[in-house]
Each structure stands twice: as structure tokens, then as C-alpha cells.
Amino acid sequence: MTLIETLASVSPGSALAEAMGKRAEILRLSEAAHDAVLLPRDPGGLSHGLRAALAARMARHNRSPALASHYDTLVARAGEAATALLAEPDTNVTDPRTAEIVRHADRLTLAPRDATRAHVEALRQVGVTDADIVRLAELAAFVNYQVRVLAGLKLLGEMR
């Protein structure tokens, strides 16, 4: 079973499992995207622990506890104690670079339409490279995609 199937509590042999079986390629690609965004060989300036903590934070903002728990596991596996606290939305961040990254991740999750060039420039001003800005946007896009897929599957499962 894929992560999405597991988190959506898809029962083997159910109508939902059968329907998802017809979308196996999408599920496979989602798994590959997960690994590429969260566990890339070269994480650049966004460590695996930071990525996982931001993902857990985004999942919490979206009220997706199962997804947040999955990312908490990745945070723990990364062994980066400093980033673990970022998984909680109410964490106060003092490092300017990390604080700006967290603000932008929150913005992309809670109010993506409000993101402007000025916000991207603020990231640059604290030393976030263009490549890392793209990586951060990819992370936000992927986690928010997962949240929506899981919510949709939960509704489908409840309808059956």
C-alpha cells in the first residue's frame, strides 16, 4: 500500500481500494514525488529535517493529523533536534533565515494568493537561494496536494 492509501485507511478489497487500483500510476507518482521533495539526494539549503518539520507544520495547519504524524516520524529520523520544534505552528523562531522560511511556508499553506515578489525578496535577503525558494514552493505544493487528496479519499470512503 502507498502512503496515501495507508493514511486514508483504505481497506483492501473495498470499493475505494478497487477504484484506487485503477489509479495506481497516480499513486506511484505521488510516492515518487514524496521522496523527491522530502528526501532528495541533495537537499540544498533545506535539510531533510527542516523539510519534514515544515511538512508536519503544513499538515497541522490543514488539520491533517495522520499526515502530520507521518512527517513527525521523518523529523525524528532526520535527527535534527533544532528543526523538530518547527513542526508545531505556534513555535517562535528566532533565527532570521529560518523564521523567514517558516513564514513563507505558512503563507504558501494558509494564504497562497497573498505570496508576492516582495516575500521572495525577503527570503533572498536572509540568504535563501533561488534554488531553495523553488524547493520550498515544491514542498508546500506537494504537502497541500497530499492534504487535499486525503480529504477527498476520506469523503469517498464515508460515502460508501
DSSP file (Angstrom, degrees, kcal/mol; ACC not computed):
  #  RESIDUE AA STRUCTURE BP1 BP2  ACC     N-H-->O    O-->H-N    N-H-->O    O-->H-N    TCO  KAPPA ALPHA  PHI   PSI    X-CA   Y-CA   Z-CA
    1    1 A M              0   0    0      0, 0.0     2,-0.1     0, 0.0     0, 0.0   0.000 360.0 360.0 360.0 145.5    0.0    0.0    0.0
    2    2 A T     >  -     0   0    0      1,-0.1     4,-2.5     4,-0.0     5,-0.2  -0.345 360.0-103.7 -82.0 168.8    1.1    3.5   -0.7
    3    3 A L  H  > S+     0   0    0      1,-0.2     4,-3.1     2,-0.2     5,-0.3   0.919 122.5  51.4 -58.1 -45.4    1.4    6.3    1.9
    4    4 A I  H  > S+     0   0    0      1,-0.2     4,-2.1     2,-0.2    -1,-0.2   0.922 110.8  47.5 -61.1 -44.8   -1.8    7.9    0.6
    5    5 A E  H  4>S+     0   0    0      2,-0.2     5,-2.4     1,-0.2     4,-0.2   0.903 114.2  48.0 -62.8 -40.8   -3.7    4.6    0.8
    6    6 A T  H ><5S+     0   0    0     -4,-2.5     3,-1.4     1,-0.2    -2,-0.2   0.949 114.1  44.6 -64.9 -49.5   -2.4    3.9    4.3
    7    7 A L  H 3<5S+     0   0    0     -4,-3.1    -1,-0.2     1,-0.3    -2,-0.2   0.797 112.1  52.7 -68.4 -27.9   -3.2    7.4    5.6
    8    8 A A  T 3<5S-     0   0    0     -4,-2.1    -1,-0.3    -5,-0.3    -2,-0.2   0.443 109.0-127.3 -84.4   0.5   -6.7    7.3    4.0
    9    9 A S  T < 5 -     0   0    0     -3,-1.4     2,-0.6    -4,-0.2    -3,-0.2   0.908  36.9-175.6  54.2  46.9   -7.3    4.0    5.8
   10   10 A V      < -     0   0    0     -5,-2.4    -1,-0.2    -6,-0.1    -2,-0.1  -0.640  18.8-136.6 -76.6 120.2   -8.3    2.3    2.5
   11   11 A S    >   -     0   0    0     -2,-0.6     3,-2.1     1,-0.1     6,-0.4  -0.628  23.1-109.0 -79.9 130.6   -9.4   -1.2    3.3
   12   12 A P  T 3  S+     0   0    0      0, 0.0     3,-0.1     0, 0.0    -1,-0.1  -0.326 104.6  18.8 -56.7 136.9   -8.1   -3.9    1.0
   13   13 A G  T 3  S+     0   0    0      1,-0.3    -2,-0.0     2,-0.1     2,-0.0   0.349  95.8 129.7  84.0  -6.9  -10.9   -5.3   -1.2
   14   14 A S  S <> S-     0   0    0     -3,-2.1     4,-2.3     1,-0.1    -1,-0.3  -0.285  74.7-109.3 -75.2 166.0  -13.1   -2.3   -0.6
   15   15 A A  H  > S+     0   0    0      1,-0.2     4,-2.4     2,-0.2     5,-0.2   0.878 122.3  52.8 -61.0 -37.4  -14.8   -0.3   -3.4
   16   16 A L  H  > S+     0   0    0      2,-0.2     4,-2.6     1,-0.2    -1,-0.2   0.904 107.8  50.3 -66.0 -40.5  -12.4    2.5   -2.6
   17   17 A A  H  > S+     0   0    0     -6,-0.4     4,-2.0     2,-0.2    -2,-0.2   0.897 110.6  50.4 -62.8 -39.6   -9.4    0.2   -2.9
   18   18 A E  H  X S+     0   0    0     -4,-2.3     4,-0.9     2,-0.2    -2,-0.2   0.920 111.3  47.5 -64.3 -43.8  -10.7   -1.0   -6.2
   19   19 A A  H >< S+     0   0    0     -4,-2.4     3,-0.6     1,-0.2     4,-0.3   0.900 112.0  49.8 -64.5 -40.4  -11.2    2.5   -7.5
   20   20 A M  H >< S+     0   0    0     -4,-2.6     3,-1.7     1,-0.2     7,-0.2   0.826 100.7  64.5 -68.7 -30.9   -7.7    3.5   -6.4
   21   21 A G  H >< S+     0   0    0     -4,-2.0     3,-1.1     1,-0.3    -1,-0.2   0.824  97.3  56.4 -59.6 -30.7   -6.3    0.4   -8.1
   22   22 A K  T << S+     0   0    0     -4,-0.9    -1,-0.3    -3,-0.6    -2,-0.2   0.593 108.7  47.8 -76.0 -10.1   -7.4    1.9  -11.3
   23   23 A R  T <> S+     0   0    0     -3,-1.7     4,-1.9    -4,-0.3     3,-0.5  -0.075  71.6 129.6-117.0  30.6   -5.3    5.0  -10.4
   24   24 A A  H <>  +     0   0    0     -3,-1.1     4,-2.6     1,-0.2     5,-0.2   0.837  69.2  56.6 -57.4 -36.7   -2.2    3.0   -9.5
   25   25 A E  H  > S+     0   0    0      2,-0.2     4,-2.5     1,-0.2    -1,-0.2   0.900 106.1  49.8 -65.7 -39.4    0.1    5.2  -11.7
   26   26 A I  H  > S+     0   0    0     -3,-0.5     4,-2.2     2,-0.2    -1,-0.2   0.916 112.1  48.3 -63.8 -42.4   -1.0    8.4   -9.9
   27   27 A L  H  X S+     0   0    0     -4,-1.9     4,-2.1    -7,-0.2    -2,-0.2   0.904 111.2  50.2 -64.2 -41.0   -0.3    6.8   -6.5
   28   28 A R  H  X S+     0   0    0     -4,-2.6     4,-2.1     1,-0.2    -2,-0.2   0.922 111.6  47.9 -63.1 -43.6    3.1    5.6   -7.7
   29   29 A L  H  X S+     0   0    0     -4,-2.5     4,-2.5     1,-0.2    -1,-0.2   0.853 108.8  54.4 -66.6 -34.5    3.9    9.1   -9.0
   30   30 A S  H  X S+     0   0    0     -4,-2.2     4,-2.3     2,-0.2    -1,-0.2   0.898 108.0  49.8 -64.9 -39.9    2.8   10.6   -5.7
   31   31 A E  H  X S+     0   0    0     -4,-2.1     4,-2.1     2,-0.2    -2,-0.2   0.913 111.6  48.5 -63.0 -42.5    5.1    8.3   -3.8
   32   32 A A  H  X S+     0   0    0     -4,-2.1     4,-2.4     1,-0.2    -2,-0.2   0.897 110.8  50.4 -65.6 -40.0    8.0    9.3   -6.1
   33   33 A A  H  X S+     0   0    0     -4,-2.5     4,-2.6     2,-0.2     5,-0.3   0.901 107.1  55.5 -64.6 -40.2    7.2   13.0   -5.6
   34   34 A H  H  X S+     0   0    0     -4,-2.3     4,-2.8     1,-0.2     5,-0.5   0.953 111.5  42.9 -54.5 -52.0    7.1   12.4   -1.8
   35   35 A D  H  X S+     0   0    0     -4,-2.1     4,-2.0     1,-0.2    -1,-0.2   0.885 114.2  50.7 -65.5 -38.7   10.6   11.0   -1.9
   36   36 A A  H  < S+     0   0    0     -4,-2.4    -1,-0.2     1,-0.2    -2,-0.2   0.880 118.4  37.3 -67.0 -37.8   11.9   13.7   -4.3
   37   37 A V  H  < S+     0   0    0     -4,-2.6    -2,-0.2    -5,-0.2    -1,-0.2   0.858 129.0  30.2 -83.3 -37.3   10.6   16.6   -2.3
   38   38 A L  H  < S+     0   0    0     -4,-2.8    14,-0.2    -5,-0.3    -3,-0.2   0.798 131.6  26.2 -94.0 -31.4   11.2   15.2    1.2
   39   39 A L  S  < S+     0   0    0     -4,-2.0    -1,-0.2    -5,-0.5    -2,-0.1  -0.274  75.2 163.7-131.8  48.2   14.3   13.1    0.8
   40   40 A P        -     0   0    0      0, 0.0    -4,-0.1     0, 0.0     8,-0.1  -0.299  46.8-122.2 -67.5 153.1   16.3   14.3   -2.1
   41   41 A R  S    S+     0   0    0      1,-0.3    -5,-0.0     2,-0.1     0, 0.0   0.911 110.4  35.4 -58.5 -42.1   19.9   13.2   -2.5
   42   42 A D        -     0   0    0      1,-0.1    -1,-0.3     5,-0.0     3,-0.1  -0.902  69.6-178.3-114.7 101.3   21.0   16.8   -2.5
   43   43 A P    >   -     0   0    0      0, 0.0     3,-1.8     0, 0.0    -1,-0.1   0.545  22.5-158.0 -77.8  -4.3   18.7   18.8   -0.1
   44   44 A G  T 3   -     0   0    0      1,-0.2    88,-0.0    91,-0.0     0, 0.0  -0.404  65.2 -22.7  63.5-138.6   20.4   22.1   -0.9
   45   45 A G  T 3  S+     0   0    0      1,-0.1     2,-0.6    -3,-0.1    -1,-0.2   0.295 127.6  77.7 -90.5   9.8   19.9   24.6    1.9
   46   46 A L  S <  S-     0   0    0     -3,-1.8    -1,-0.1     4,-0.0     5,-0.1  -0.873  78.4-147.7-119.7  96.3   16.7   22.9    3.2
   47   47 A S     >  -     0   0    0     -2,-0.6     4,-2.7     1,-0.1     5,-0.2  -0.037  25.4-107.8 -59.7 163.3   17.8   19.9    5.2
   48   48 A H  H  > S+     0   0    0      1,-0.2     4,-2.4     2,-0.2     5,-0.2   0.896 121.5  50.9 -59.1 -40.4   15.7   16.7    5.3
   49   49 A G  H  > S+     0   0    0      2,-0.2     4,-2.5     1,-0.2    -1,-0.2   0.903 110.4  48.2 -64.9 -41.5   14.8   17.5    8.9
   50   50 A L  H  > S+     0   0    0      2,-0.2     4,-2.7     1,-0.2     5,-0.2   0.919 111.7  50.2 -65.1 -43.7   13.7   21.1    8.0
   51   51 A R  H  X S+     0   0    0     -4,-2.7     4,-2.4     1,-0.2    -2,-0.2   0.933 112.9  46.2 -59.2 -46.5   11.7   19.8    5.1
   52   52 A A  H  X S+     0   0    0     -4,-2.4     4,-2.6     2,-0.2    -2,-0.2   0.900 112.4  50.2 -65.5 -40.9    9.9   17.2    7.3
   53   53 A A  H  X S+     0   0    0     -4,-2.5     4,-2.3     2,-0.2    -1,-0.2   0.913 112.1  47.4 -64.6 -42.1    9.2   19.7   10.1
   54   54 A L  H  X S+     0   0    0     -4,-2.7     4,-2.7     2,-0.2    -2,-0.2   0.902 111.6  51.4 -64.7 -39.6    7.8   22.2    7.6
   55   55 A A  H  X S+     0   0    0     -4,-2.4     4,-2.4    -5,-0.2    -2,-0.2   0.916 110.4  48.2 -63.1 -43.1    5.7   19.4    6.1
   56   56 A A  H  X S+     0   0    0     -4,-2.6     4,-2.2     2,-0.2    -1,-0.2   0.905 111.6  50.7 -63.1 -40.9    4.4   18.4    9.5
   57   57 A R  H  X S+     0   0    0     -4,-2.3     4,-2.5     2,-0.2    -2,-0.2   0.921 110.3  49.0 -61.4 -45.6    3.6   22.1   10.2
   58   58 A M  H  X S+     0   0    0     -4,-2.7     4,-1.7     1,-0.2    -2,-0.2   0.907 110.2  51.4 -61.7 -42.0    1.7   22.4    6.9
   59   59 A A  H  <>S+     0   0    0     -4,-2.4     5,-2.5     1,-0.2    -1,-0.2   0.894 110.1  49.5 -62.8 -39.4   -0.3   19.3    7.7
   60   60 A R  H ><5S+     0   0    0     -4,-2.2     3,-1.8     1,-0.2    -2,-0.2   0.914 107.0  54.1 -66.6 -42.1   -1.2   20.6   11.1
   61   61 A H  H 3<5S+     0   0    0     -4,-2.5    -1,-0.2     1,-0.3    -2,-0.2   0.864 111.6  47.0 -57.1 -34.3   -2.3   23.9    9.6
   62   62 A N  T 3<5S-     0   0    0     -4,-1.7    -1,-0.3    -5,-0.2    -2,-0.2   0.288 116.1-117.1 -91.6   9.2   -4.6   21.8    7.3
   63   63 A R  T < 5 +     0   0    0     -3,-1.8    -3,-0.2     1,-0.2    -2,-0.1   0.922  67.9 140.4  54.3  50.2   -5.9   19.7   10.3
   64   64 A S     >< +     0   0    0     -5,-2.5     4,-2.5     1,-0.1     3,-0.2  -0.726  20.9 172.4-120.4  79.5   -4.5   16.5    8.9
   65   65 A P  H  > S+     0   0    0      0, 0.0     4,-2.5     0, 0.0     5,-0.2   0.840  75.8  54.2 -62.2 -35.6   -3.1   14.7   12.0
   66   66 A A  H  > S+     0   0    0      2,-0.2     4,-1.9     1,-0.2     5,-0.1   0.920 112.2  44.3 -65.4 -41.4   -2.3   11.4   10.2
   67   67 A L  H  > S+     0   0    0     -3,-0.2     4,-2.2     2,-0.2    -1,-0.2   0.903 112.4  52.4 -68.4 -40.6   -0.2   13.3    7.7
   68   68 A A  H  X S+     0   0    0     -4,-2.5     4,-2.4     1,-0.2    -2,-0.2   0.911 108.2  51.8 -59.7 -42.2    1.4   15.4   10.4
   69   69 A S  H  X S+     0   0    0     -4,-2.5     4,-1.8     2,-0.2    -1,-0.2   0.900 106.8  53.3 -62.3 -41.2    2.3   12.2   12.3
   70   70 A H  H  X S+     0   0    0     -4,-1.9     4,-1.4     1,-0.2    -1,-0.2   0.938 112.2  44.4 -57.9 -46.6    3.9   10.7    9.2
   71   71 A Y  H  X S+     0   0    0     -4,-2.2     4,-2.3     1,-0.2    -2,-0.2   0.833 106.3  60.0 -71.4 -30.8    6.1   13.8    8.8
   72   72 A D  H  X S+     0   0    0     -4,-2.4     4,-2.5     1,-0.2    -1,-0.2   0.888 103.1  54.0 -59.5 -37.6    6.9   13.8   12.6
   73   73 A T  H  X S+     0   0    0     -4,-1.8     4,-2.3     1,-0.2    -1,-0.2   0.906 108.4  48.0 -62.6 -41.6    8.4   10.4   12.0
   74   74 A L  H  X S+     0   0    0     -4,-1.4     4,-1.8     2,-0.2    -2,-0.2   0.868 109.3  53.8 -67.4 -35.3   10.6   11.8    9.3
   75   75 A V  H  X>S+     0   0    0     -4,-2.3     4,-1.0     2,-0.2     5,-0.7   0.951 110.6  46.1 -61.2 -48.6   11.6   14.6   11.5
   76   76 A A  H ><5S+     0   0    0     -4,-2.5     3,-0.7     1,-0.2    -2,-0.2   0.898 110.9  52.9 -61.4 -41.4   12.7   12.2   14.2
   77   77 A R  H 3<5S+     0   0    0     -4,-2.3    -1,-0.2     1,-0.2    -2,-0.2   0.832 102.2  59.4 -63.5 -32.7   14.5   10.0   11.7
   78   78 A A  H 3<5S-     0   0    0     -4,-1.8    -1,-0.2    -3,-0.2    -2,-0.2   0.777  95.2-145.6 -69.6 -25.4   16.5   13.1   10.5
   79   79 A G  T <<5 +     0   0    0     -4,-1.0     2,-0.8    -3,-0.7    -3,-0.1   0.818  49.9 139.0  66.6  30.8   17.9   13.5   14.0
   80   80 A E    >>< -     0   0    0     -5,-0.7     3,-1.5     1,-0.2     4,-1.2  -0.786  29.8-175.3-109.3  87.6   17.9   17.3   13.7
   81   81 A A  H 3> S+     0   0    0     -2,-0.8     4,-0.7     1,-0.3     3,-0.3   0.823  78.7  59.8 -54.5 -36.5   16.7   18.4   17.1
   82   82 A A  H 34 S+     0   0    0      1,-0.2    -1,-0.3     2,-0.2     4,-0.2   0.811 107.2  45.5 -65.1 -29.6   16.7   22.1   16.2
   83   83 A T  H X4 S+     0   0    0     -3,-1.5     3,-1.3     1,-0.2     4,-0.4   0.720  93.0  79.0 -86.7 -20.5   14.2   21.6   13.4
   84   84 A A  H >< S+     0   0    0     -4,-1.2     3,-1.5    -3,-0.3     4,-0.2   0.856  87.9  57.9 -57.5 -37.6   11.8   19.3   15.3
   85   85 A L  G >< S+     0   0    0     -4,-0.7     3,-1.4     1,-0.3    -1,-0.3   0.762  92.4  69.9 -65.4 -24.6   10.2   22.3   17.1
   86   86 A L  G <  S+     0   0    0     -3,-1.3    -1,-0.3     1,-0.3    -2,-0.2   0.654  79.3  77.8 -69.0 -14.7    9.3   23.9   13.8
   87   87 A A  G <  S+     0   0    0     -3,-1.5    -1,-0.3    -4,-0.4   -27,-0.2   0.695  81.8  77.0 -68.4 -17.9    6.7   21.2   13.2
   88   88 A E  S X  S-     0   0    0     -3,-1.4     3,-1.9    -4,-0.2   -31,-0.1  -0.836  79.2-141.1 -97.5 125.9    4.3   23.0   15.7
   89   89 A P  T 3  S+     0   0    0      0, 0.0    -1,-0.1     0, 0.0    -3,-0.0   0.729  97.7  57.1 -58.2 -24.6    2.6   26.0   14.3
   90   90 A D  T 3  S+     0   0    0      2,-0.1     2,-0.2    -3,-0.0    -4,-0.1   0.341  76.8 126.9 -91.8   9.8    2.9   28.1   17.5
   91   91 A T    <   -     0   0    0     -3,-1.9     2,-0.6    -6,-0.2    -5,-0.0  -0.461  56.5-136.9 -69.9 133.0    6.7   27.8   17.6
   92   92 A N        -     0   0    0     -2,-0.2     2,-0.5     2,-0.0    -1,-0.1  -0.821  19.1-157.8 -90.9 122.4    8.6   31.1   18.0
   93   93 A V        +     0   0    0     -2,-0.6    -2,-0.0     1,-0.1     0, 0.0  -0.877  17.1 179.0-107.2 129.5   11.6   31.1   15.7
   94   94 A T        +     0   0    0     -2,-0.5    -1,-0.1     5,-0.0     3,-0.0   0.765  55.3  92.8-101.1 -29.9   14.5   33.5   16.4
   95   95 A D  S  > S-     0   0    0      1,-0.2     4,-3.0     2,-0.0     5,-0.2  -0.525  72.0-141.8 -65.9 122.9   17.0   32.7   13.6
   96   96 A P  H  > S+     0   0    0      0, 0.0     4,-2.0     0, 0.0     5,-0.2   0.871  96.7  47.6 -58.2 -41.3   16.1   35.2   10.8
   97   97 A R  H  > S+     0   0    0      2,-0.2     4,-2.1     1,-0.2     5,-0.2   0.956 116.6  42.3 -64.8 -50.3   16.7   32.8    7.9
   98   98 A T  H  > S+     0   0    0      1,-0.2     4,-2.7     2,-0.2     5,-0.2   0.894 112.2  55.3 -64.1 -39.9   14.7   30.0    9.5
   99   99 A A  H  X S+     0   0    0     -4,-3.0     4,-2.6     1,-0.2    -1,-0.2   0.897 109.2  47.0 -60.7 -40.8   12.0   32.5   10.6
  100  100 A E  H  X S+     0   0    0     -4,-2.0     4,-2.3    -5,-0.2    -1,-0.2   0.887 111.5  50.8 -69.6 -38.2   11.5   33.8    7.0
  101  101 A I  H  X S+     0   0    0     -4,-2.1     4,-2.6     2,-0.2    -2,-0.2   0.931 112.4  47.0 -62.2 -45.4   11.4   30.2    5.6
  102  102 A V  H  X S+     0   0    0     -4,-2.7     4,-2.7     2,-0.2     5,-0.2   0.919 111.2  51.4 -63.4 -44.6    8.7   29.3    8.2
  103  103 A R  H  X S+     0   0    0     -4,-2.6     4,-2.5     1,-0.2    -1,-0.2   0.915 112.5  46.3 -58.4 -42.7    6.7   32.5    7.5
  104  104 A H  H  X S+     0   0    0     -4,-2.3     4,-2.8     2,-0.2    -2,-0.2   0.906 111.3  50.7 -69.1 -40.8    6.8   31.7    3.7
  105  105 A A  H  X S+     0   0    0     -4,-2.6     4,-1.2     2,-0.2    -2,-0.2   0.919 112.4  47.9 -60.9 -43.0    5.9   28.1    4.2
  106  106 A D  H  X S+     0   0    0     -4,-2.7     4,-3.4     2,-0.2     5,-0.4   0.923 111.8  50.1 -62.5 -43.7    2.9   29.2    6.4
  107  107 A R  H  X S+     0   0    0     -4,-2.5     4,-2.5     1,-0.2     7,-0.3   0.923 108.8  51.0 -61.2 -45.6    1.9   31.8    3.8
  108  108 A L  H  < S+     0   0    0     -4,-2.8    -1,-0.2     1,-0.2    -2,-0.2   0.764 118.1  40.6 -65.0 -24.0    2.0   29.2    1.0
  109  109 A T  H  < S+     0   0    0     -4,-1.2    -2,-0.2    -3,-0.3    -1,-0.2   0.883 126.7  28.1 -88.1 -45.2   -0.2   26.9    3.1
  110  110 A L  H  < S+     0   0    0     -4,-3.4    -3,-0.2     1,-0.2    -2,-0.2   0.800 139.5   8.2 -92.4 -31.4   -2.7   29.3    4.6
  111  111 A A    ><  +     0   0    0     -4,-2.5     3,-2.1    -5,-0.4     4,-0.4  -0.387  63.8 164.9-149.9  63.1   -2.9   32.2    2.1
  112  112 A P  G >  S+     0   0    0      0, 0.0     3,-1.3     0, 0.0    -4,-0.1   0.791  75.9  62.8 -58.9 -28.9   -1.0   31.3   -1.1
  113  113 A R  G 3  S+     0   0    0      1,-0.3    -5,-0.1    -6,-0.1    -6,-0.0   0.727  95.9  61.4 -67.8 -19.1   -2.6   34.1   -3.1
  114  114 A D  G <  S+     0   0    0     -3,-2.1    -1,-0.3    -7,-0.3     2,-0.2   0.583  76.5 111.8 -83.3  -9.7   -1.0   36.6   -0.8
  115  115 A A    <   +     0   0    0     -3,-1.3     2,-0.2    -4,-0.4   -11,-0.0  -0.464  47.0 176.2 -68.7 131.6    2.5   35.5   -1.7
  116  116 A T     >  -     0   0    0     -2,-0.2     4,-1.5     1,-0.1     3,-0.5  -0.758  48.2 -98.0-129.6 173.3    4.3   38.3   -3.6
  117  117 A R  H  > S+     0   0    0     -2,-0.2     4,-2.6     1,-0.2     5,-0.2   0.837 121.4  62.7 -60.4 -32.9    7.7   39.0   -5.2
  118  118 A A  H  > S+     0   0    0      1,-0.2     4,-2.1     2,-0.2    -1,-0.2   0.865 101.2  51.1 -62.1 -35.6    8.4   41.0   -2.0
  119  119 A H  H  > S+     0   0    0     -3,-0.5     4,-1.7     2,-0.2    -1,-0.2   0.897 109.9  49.1 -68.5 -39.5    8.1   37.8    0.0
  120  120 A V  H  X S+     0   0    0     -4,-1.5     4,-2.1     1,-0.2    -2,-0.2   0.908 110.7  51.0 -64.5 -41.0   10.5   36.1   -2.3
  121  121 A E  H  X S+     0   0    0     -4,-2.6     4,-2.5     1,-0.2    -2,-0.2   0.876 105.1  56.4 -64.2 -37.4   12.9   39.0   -2.0
  122  122 A A  H  X S+     0   0    0     -4,-2.1     4,-0.9     2,-0.2    -1,-0.2   0.882 106.5  50.7 -61.8 -37.7   12.6   38.8    1.8
  123  123 A L  H ><>S+     0   0    0     -4,-1.7     5,-2.3     1,-0.2     3,-0.7   0.929 110.3  49.0 -64.0 -44.6   13.8   35.2    1.5
  124  124 A R  H ><5S+     0   0    0     -4,-2.1     3,-2.0     1,-0.2    -2,-0.2   0.889 103.8  60.9 -61.0 -39.1   16.8   36.2   -0.6
  125  125 A Q  H 3<5S+     0   0    0     -4,-2.5    -1,-0.2     1,-0.3    -2,-0.2   0.773 105.0  47.9 -62.2 -26.4   17.6   39.0    1.9
  126  126 A V  T <<5S-     0   0    0     -4,-0.9    -1,-0.3    -3,-0.7    -2,-0.2   0.253 129.3 -93.3 -99.9  13.0   18.2   36.3    4.6
  127  127 A G  T < 5S+     0   0    0     -3,-2.0     2,-0.5     1,-0.3    -3,-0.2   0.603  73.3 146.9  94.4  12.1   20.3   34.2    2.4
  128  128 A V      < -     0   0    0     -5,-2.3    -1,-0.3    -6,-0.1    -2,-0.1  -0.723  44.0-132.6 -82.7 125.4   17.8   31.7    0.9
  129  129 A T     >  -     0   0    0     -2,-0.5     4,-2.1     1,-0.1     5,-0.2  -0.273  17.8-111.7 -74.5 162.0   19.0   30.8   -2.6
  130  130 A D  H  > S+     0   0    0      1,-0.2     4,-2.1     2,-0.2     5,-0.2   0.897 119.7  54.7 -59.3 -40.1   16.7   30.9   -5.6
  131  131 A A  H  > S+     0   0    0      1,-0.2     4,-2.2     2,-0.2    -1,-0.2   0.897 109.3  47.2 -61.4 -39.5   17.0   27.1   -5.8
  132  132 A D  H  > S+     0   0    0      2,-0.2     4,-2.4     1,-0.2    -1,-0.2   0.817 107.2  56.5 -73.0 -29.8   15.9   26.8   -2.2
  133  133 A I  H  X S+     0   0    0     -4,-2.1     4,-2.0     2,-0.2    -2,-0.2   0.912 109.8  46.1 -64.6 -41.3   13.0   29.1   -2.8
  134  134 A V  H  X S+     0   0    0     -4,-2.1     4,-2.6     2,-0.2    -2,-0.2   0.915 111.0  52.5 -65.6 -42.8   11.8   26.8   -5.5
  135  135 A R  H  X S+     0   0    0     -4,-2.2     4,-2.3     1,-0.2    -2,-0.2   0.898 109.0  50.1 -59.7 -40.7   12.4   23.8   -3.3
  136  136 A L  H  X S+     0   0    0     -4,-2.4     4,-2.4     2,-0.2    -1,-0.2   0.903 110.6  48.9 -64.9 -42.0   10.2   25.4   -0.6
  137  137 A A  H  X S+     0   0    0     -4,-2.0     4,-2.7     2,-0.2    -2,-0.2   0.901 110.7  51.3 -64.2 -40.7    7.5   26.1   -3.1
  138  138 A E  H  X S+     0   0    0     -4,-2.6     4,-2.7     2,-0.2    -2,-0.2   0.916 109.8  50.1 -62.0 -43.2    7.6   22.5   -4.3
  139  139 A L  H  X S+     0   0    0     -4,-2.3     4,-2.7     2,-0.2     5,-0.3   0.941 112.3  46.3 -60.5 -48.5    7.3   21.3   -0.7
  140  140 A A  H  X S+     0   0    0     -4,-2.4     4,-2.2     1,-0.2     5,-0.2   0.922 113.4  49.4 -61.4 -44.2    4.3   23.4    0.0
  141  141 A A  H  X S+     0   0    0     -4,-2.7     4,-1.8     1,-0.2    -1,-0.2   0.922 113.7  46.2 -61.7 -43.9    2.6   22.4   -3.2
  142  142 A F  H  X S+     0   0    0     -4,-2.7     4,-2.6     2,-0.2    -2,-0.2   0.943 113.2  46.3 -67.4 -48.1    3.2   18.7   -2.6
  143  143 A V  H  X S+     0   0    0     -4,-2.7     4,-2.5     1,-0.2    -1,-0.2   0.912 113.6  49.4 -63.3 -40.8    2.1   18.7    1.0
  144  144 A N  H  X S+     0   0    0     -4,-2.2     4,-1.8    -5,-0.3    -1,-0.2   0.844 109.5  52.8 -68.3 -31.5   -1.0   20.7    0.2
  145  145 A Y  H  X S+     0   0    0     -4,-1.8     4,-2.6    -5,-0.2    -2,-0.2   0.939 109.1  49.8 -62.4 -48.3   -1.8   18.3   -2.6
  146  146 A Q  H  X S+     0   0    0     -4,-2.6     4,-2.9     1,-0.2     5,-0.2   0.919 108.2  53.0 -57.6 -44.9   -1.5   15.4   -0.2
  147  147 A V  H  X S+     0   0    0     -4,-2.5     4,-2.3     1,-0.2    -1,-0.2   0.916 111.7  45.8 -57.3 -44.3   -3.9   17.0    2.2
  148  148 A R  H  X S+     0   0    0     -4,-1.8     4,-2.4     2,-0.2    -1,-0.2   0.894 112.2  49.6 -70.2 -39.6   -6.5   17.5   -0.5
  149  149 A V  H  X S+     0   0    0     -4,-2.6     4,-2.6     2,-0.2     5,-0.2   0.938 112.7  47.9 -62.9 -45.7   -6.2   14.0   -1.9
  150  150 A L  H  X S+     0   0    0     -4,-2.9     4,-2.3    -5,-0.2    -2,-0.2   0.901 111.2  50.4 -63.0 -40.7   -6.5   12.5    1.6
  151  151 A A  H  X S+     0   0    0     -4,-2.3     4,-2.1    -5,-0.2    -1,-0.2   0.917 111.9  48.3 -63.4 -42.3   -9.5   14.7    2.4
  152  152 A G  H  X S+     0   0    0     -4,-2.4     4,-2.4     2,-0.2    -2,-0.2   0.907 111.8  48.6 -64.0 -42.5  -11.2   13.6   -0.9
  153  153 A L  H  X S+     0   0    0     -4,-2.6     4,-2.8     2,-0.2    -1,-0.2   0.878 108.5  54.4 -66.0 -37.0  -10.5   10.0   -0.2
  154  154 A K  H  X S+     0   0    0     -4,-2.3     4,-1.9    -5,-0.2    -1,-0.2   0.936 109.7  47.5 -62.1 -44.9  -11.9   10.3    3.3
  155  155 A L  H  X S+     0   0    0     -4,-2.1     4,-1.5     2,-0.2    -2,-0.2   0.919 112.1  49.4 -61.8 -43.8  -15.1   11.7    1.9
  156  156 A L  H  X S+     0   0    0     -4,-2.4     4,-1.0     1,-0.2     3,-0.3   0.916 110.1  51.3 -61.4 -42.9  -15.3    9.0   -0.7
  157  157 A G  H  < S+     0   0    0     -4,-2.8     3,-0.3     1,-0.2    -1,-0.2   0.858 109.2  50.5 -63.0 -35.4  -14.7    6.3    1.9
  158  158 A E  H  < S+     0   0    0     -4,-1.9    -1,-0.2     1,-0.2    -2,-0.2   0.772 105.0  58.4 -73.3 -26.2  -17.5    7.8    4.1
  159  159 A M  H  <        0   0    0     -4,-1.5    -1,-0.2    -3,-0.3    -2,-0.2   0.751 360.0 360.0 -74.0 -24.4  -19.9    7.8    1.1
  160  160 A R     <        0   0    0     -4,-1.0    -1,-0.2    -3,-0.3    -2,-0.1   0.464 360.0 360.0 -78.3 360.0  -19.6    4.1    0.6
